[in-house]
Amino acid sequence: MASAILRNTVRAASRATRSFRPAPIAFNNTRMFASVAPFVKGEPEAPSIKTSEIPGPVAVEKIKALDEIFDTRALNMLCDYEKSLGNYLTDADGNSYLDVYAQIASIPVGYNNPHLLEAVQSKQCLNYLINRPALGNFPPIDWESILRTSVLSVAPPGLNQVFTALAGSDANETAYKAAFMYRRRIERGEGAEFTEAEMQSSMLNEAPGCPQMSIMSFKKAFHGRLFGSLSTTRSKPIHKLDIPAFDWPHASFPNLKYPLSEHEAENRAEEDRCLQETEHLIKTFHNPVAALVVEPVQSEGGDNHATPYFFQGLRDITARNNVLFIVDEVQTGVGATGKFWAHEHWNLSSPPDMVTFSKKAQSAGYYYTNPLLRPNKPYRQFNTWMGDPSRVLLFKAIIEEIKSKNLVENTRQTGDYLFNGLRELAKKYPEQVKNLRGEGQGTFIAWDTVNRDSFLKEMKYAGVNIGGSGETAVRLRPMLIFQQKHADILLNALESTWKKRS
Amino acid sequence: MASAILRNTVRAASRATRSFRPAPIAFNNTRMFASVAPFVKGEPEAPSIKTSEIPGPVAVEKIKALDEIFDTRALNMLCDYEKSLGNYLTDADGNSYLDVYAQIASIPVGYNNPHLLEAVQSKQCLNYLINRPALGNFPPIDWESILRTSVLSVAPPGLNQVFTALAGSDANETAYKAAFMYRRRIERGEGAEFTEAEMQSSMLNEAPGCPQMSIMSFKKAFHGRLFGSLSTTRSKPIHKLDIPAFDWPHASFPNLKYPLSEHEAENRAEEDRCLQETEHLIKTFHNPVAALVVEPVQSEGGDNHATPYFFQGLRDITARNNVLFIVDEVQTGVGATGKFWAHEHWNLSSPPDMVTFSKKAQSAGYYYTNPLLRPNKPYRQFNTWMGDPSRVLLFKAIIEEIKSKNLVENTRQTGDYLFNGLRELAKKYPEQVKNLRGEGQGTFIAWDTVNRDSFLKEMKYAGVNIGGSGETAVRLRPMLIFQQKHADILLNALESTWKKRS
């Protein structure tokens, strides 16, 4: 039976790439696109599914062997990365998928990107791969120039400093640490030394040295899974069960109705309710709030959006309550929303105090500007490696690729095209596409569907690797090289799958 | 004046490498060494200090520029890694130092090691550098073989599984998470589902979902600086001040007298006292202890040693109290103590439950065996990258280099030679060398000294980059390619510096 499904699906898909265009789209495709030349030379024209079952026989055998030494229960696909190219991911059996999940939103400019390959083979990058510096103590002579030409060349407006890290979790946690040290510095007064009571109690994990302060986050937020970041994560019980957590507060995140344009009044009321709750909690929570952290789109928690009005409100509330405002751009950053940083959509009254990043940056860290966010003494924000220059050089190459190919603009335009196509299709399959969201947010698009996990598997047979978020959402996270032609393939695969489901 | 110091020092050092031998050593050098052939082709014969001030003029200028965007207050040396080779680290002004600190103990087989350079240029490694997989969902087809031929090929005796991570902090924190999930699994009973109360309370950071359980550590321990690991770190107030911490217990670590062989009875009594305190705390602490974590040598906290008897006691106490025993080998692992893993010195009654690693492995993670340490459901121990195959491939090359050059044995032998030399010198400079320790522990050697931080700077003028730990210790952390000739240079530099101080 699976075999029959497969044959139909593949046939439908390959027919579709030639003939299918999603029903009426309200603009002229060819005029709209800044560039229609393909970004990736030699990329497949369409997905190609060769095995009747997914995973195929080679994968099944290899997964079994791998499971002896590595937990494979979350395994989605065993991949052949050497054979993957551009937007296409190849599995162990040689099936080739259009990849709109991109390693959980972390591949920026395509598999086997030649510019990235060149970058990691540069003398400079090889040097830092084999001679990894302890950056805090022994930074390299070109560290300033590396930072300025990479991470800092795309710093969010108004921010000009960076603390580098290794992944999203430690980027967030080091930002939280900076927030706590800042808050106590302000409370203590500039130049004040630590008291003997603080020094002694800190060694006992007790106040006043280790104060009972907090980082505030939102319902359904995801900020990582180490102990501090997990205390701000509120996505799902499975992420949190059995792990001790700090007594930190969280407010409601707006539960908006889509399409946003049709529910403006009630959505505004909902955002006001959440803003009021946020400020009330900041003013009253028993463990003083040093910082508020928020994602521009709650990405693991189900692709929950809010409007610029809400985020402007958060900026203003935090400013007037002396709470730092941290924007977690680990998943939204580096172009996917049609701006380099998603919070650039907001027009804030002042920049966020810190912005964290990772994933598509292939490095990690937090941006800031306020000099008081450098702790009052050295060695307070410190660890052995403090980042990785080879990964920062990779980010530099990614930025070069993004700029030379105008990929943020591509993502904005392709996202609009894709969103329009989805909106049209949604009219035909209203049971399959609920709460379509992400309009004007590049390719950062999602919707809710029934039997979501089964749907994600069905899409594999249609040649598409696609991910979910939250309990019911399908999330699109294509790379920045995702173009109109890829959007067409995706739309066709979605329609063929929905047709079978309906 | 500094210039005069410099000229004397450098002259003394270069004279010394030719003529100086540390006073009577109780064994035959030439017979003792498995290999006296140099490991590094083209390595300098001796340090070379060219500037009258350290840092020199080039460094001073560059550090100032770097400080505009990156906190440089912990900066020890601005380094030219391309010009560094083997045991020698070059700074921005071209000064070349014998490096016995090795990027805070994290460089295993020398700067610009040709085998490592070859490894990172392999097709396989380049592939994973530019196509970084989300390992939990999308592992590569060769992930099993990569793990088996690298990390698992040097697994500590009795351990055969690995969870990979990015650095020491997250290696420890994921091990702690595994311990908490294990403990609750045992308490719940196999096959039991999470209760509704657990699920709901977990989203509020409250018990029973987020239980008030603990990880126990020791006074002066260092296990990292993220929120969970920092709660087990008890090294110095500056590491902990202003950061909220969990209410977790810590016991006294033995405060031994050196040399160990001359204080056996009182040291045994001290270790018994600490063991009793440990067991008492485990039985009585208000937040139940899921795991005990310990370093084989407390490395950041001052190079505090204990005897195998103490660690055997910890293994037995944890076993009989159903507490997991985690050995943190982040700094001690990968050969530096003359065994691949330092805990192999102990002859435990059963292997540790988990062993964490990073630094010289250039990758990170924790080893384990018990299948119940894989959480009962998928996605409980998970993050986007879950390690880094390119770094694991680098570890593979490091292991190959260690095996082909017999570097663990080299370190054992060189360590013995160095320790004997230091013991003799200590008799001449008793004020400079107190509590010499690390006998039989490879090159993992330390001592206490007066005005330690000033001593570390003075050693730079003698051409040696050397580190401290705790408040008063000098710690030696040379690479595994540190040979007798390097030990001689180090001993000479130490003596010339001590002579000036005395």
Interface residues (C-beta under 8 A of the other chain):
Chain A: K62 A65 L66 E68 I69 F70 D71 T72 R73 A74 L75 N76 M77 L78 C79 D80 Y81 E82 S84 L89 A92 Q103 I104 S106 I107 Y111 N112 N113 L116 L117 V120 Q121 K123 L126 N127 Y128 L129 I130 N131 R132 P133 A134 G136 N137 F138 P139 P140 I141 W143 E144 L147 R148 L152 N160 Q161 V162 F163 L166 A167 G168 S169 D170 E173 Y176 K177 F180 M181 R183 R184 R185 F194 E198 M199 Q200 S202 M203 N205 E206 G209 C210 P211 Q212 M213 S214 K219 G224 R225 L226 F227 G228 S229 S231 R234 P237 I238 H239 K240 L241 D242 I243 P244 A245 F246 D247 W248 N287 S358 K359 Q362 R374 K377 P378 Y379 R380 Q381 F382 N383 T384 W385 S390 L394
Chain B: K62 A65 L66 E68 I69 F70 D71 T72 R73 A74 L75 N76 M77 L78 C79 D80 Y81 E82 S84 L89 A92 Q103 I104 S106 I107 Y111 N112 N113 L116 L117 V120 Q121 K123 L126 N127 Y128 L129 I130 N131 R132 P133 A134 G136 N137 F138 P139 P140 I141 W143 E144 L147 R148 L152 N160 Q161 V162 F163 L166 A167 G168 S169 D170 E173 T174 Y176 K177 F180 M181 R183 R184 R185 F194 E198 M199 Q200 S202 M203 N205 E206 G209 C210 P211 Q212 M213 S214 K219 G224 R225 L226 F227 G228 S229 S231 R234 P237 I238 H239 K240 L241 D242 I243 P244 A245 F246 D247 W248 N287 S358 K359 Q362 R374 K377 P378 Y379 R380 Q381 F382 N383 T384 W385 S390 L394
